[in-house]
């Protein structure tokens, strides 16, 4: 006999994901997170929770690729200084 799959309710899944129940309910209603429906009941497997976490991961910037690293104000000041030099 196959091992039974562990299923989590919305409340249990929200606790494991450290998110509010309401947030997870909205995502289920919008069908934007993987889940299983058993009749009217919504359940999550461990794989579903892993997919939700993976979908929310953000890529970190690559430090070997130089970025502007300047604020809008700093870029504006540099541009103005370059313009003054061009005029002079």
MOKASUL-V107248 format. One record per residue. PHI is phi as a letter, one per 20 degrees, with the letter a starting at -180 (NA if undefined). OMEGA is omega as a letter, one per 40 degrees, with the letter a starting at -180 (NA if undefined). D_CENTER is the distance of its C-alpha to the mean C-alpha in Angstrom with 2 decimals. Layout:
phi->{PHI PHI}
omega->{OMEGA OMEGA}
d_center->{D_CENTER D_CENTER}
//
This chain:
phi->{NA f f f e f d d f f f f f f f f e m c f g f f f g f f f f e l d c f a c d d m e e d c c e f f g f f f f f f f e f d f e f e f f e f d g m d f f f f f f f f f f f f f f f f f f}
omega->{a i i i i a a i i a a a i i i a a i i i a i a i i i i a i a a i i i i i i a i a i i i i i i i a i i i i a a a a i i i i i a a i a i i i a i i a a i i i i i i i i i i i a a a NA}
d_center->{37.45 33.70 31.55 29.99 26.25 24.65 23.02 21.00 21.31 18.60 19.73 19.79 16.36 14.95 17.01 15.82 12.09 13.20 12.08 14.83 16.71 16.62 12.88 13.10 16.37 15.10 12.50 15.52 17.82 15.84 15.69 12.03 11.61 14.35 17.22 21.00 23.53 26.86 28.93 27.31 25.38 21.68 20.96 18.30 19.27 17.99 16.85 14.84 13.04 12.51 11.13 8.58 7.52 7.96 6.02 2.61 4.94 6.08 9.76 12.29 15.22 18.32 21.00 23.77 22.91 24.37 22.54 24.24 23.36 25.48 24.90 26.05 29.24 30.01 29.69 31.95 34.49 34.58 35.09 37.87 39.54 39.48 40.96 43.70 44.63 44.84 47.19 49.41}
//
